[in-house]
Amino acid sequence: MTTIKDSVHDHIAVEGVAAALLDTAAVQRLRRISQLGTVSLAYPSANHTRFEHSLGVYHLACEALEHLGVHGRQAERVKAAALLHDVGHSPFSHNVEALLYRHTGKYHDDVEELLASNPVGDVLRSHDLDPGAVAGLIAGEGQYGQLVSGELDVDRMDYLVRDAHHTGVPYGTIDHERLVRELTFLDGELVLAEGNVQTAESLLVARALMNPTVYSHPVARIGKSMLRRATERLIDDGAATPEAIRRMDDYDLIAALRSADSTESYARALDERDLFKRAVWAEIDDVPDSLLDTDHERVRELEAEIADRAGVAPEHVVIDVPSKPSMTESTSRVVVNGEIRQLGQQSPLVDALRAAQRSQWRFGVYAPEAVTDGVGGAAASVLGLEEDGGLVTEVRRGHYATLDEFEPDE
């Protein structure tokens, strides 16, 4: 058994198959994958890694399994899946995942092939565990897959608390010990036991508050957009394959970006935090529906058209179209009067949080500071963002202070 001191859970005891997996290259690589990617550009202390998080998820999985009375080989499968759930992550966590998916057809939780061919698979088999079954749990399959990947998973419980701790933002603070203690299975579904509507609400509120303040902070979004654009150019120029990038760590990718002529300027900008600024920052109701649903190729065409109209280089215009507002946590299941109910059907908070989430959503067009006015005007015209004879191009600092109070130099 190995005991590891953790900043969130204090001491974590790692034993069994997890202890054998701990020093494999695939797991150790997670020390070099930042948990929050470009969020550290806004919150300098957010330098924690996927390795720490994976240990935390493993720890909470162990507690949940003990509470649920799950032991033996099934418990070992879940513990292995908890520790390995992030081994498929690409550099900078989710920042370039969508880009790589377009080329590889794989997200970070598509790890069956990785586990089967990696030395990790040898460790699993030596403990009489099927790598395919562990990969299925990571993908959320089956009754026990809900513990690893689902609306009430231990992954979410760890990252909210951990991200709040390392950013210094208190909104992600939840009673994760109570959440784990109140988990139960009813008719094969992972639910929170009777009397825990407020417990489920706390998870929902924490995620709803952390999203605009941390995960979708404007500085983080701009950095992510620049990193994604640079990585795409690296692929287009043949300097690296999507498959190779998927297995890089953060340092590998930055080194590759610094080494290529076409991406060196992006790498330098990220190194020096010399980021693009907001030329357009528009609310969801100001954005045409066709733009919300547009595909990647059309976004690139629109960026080129905006750049041409503004008289700037194509690489100096980046369009950022976030996913439409969603709240998967509202489907968390709680027991009320002996019945399983979705939180969205039981809690009056859900509708209010959905409305808040919609009001916080922003569409962005980013460009170097010197050309933001020209790019903003061109973008409003090209994208159909004209409203009542005016242009939706203001940054609206006073309109959403929750974001701006954390970015004094933005």
Summary of the structure (lengths in Angstrom):
residues: 410
radius of gyration: 22.1
end to end distance: 47.4
largest distance: 69.1
contacts: 1400
relative contact order: 0.11
helix: 59%
strand: 12%
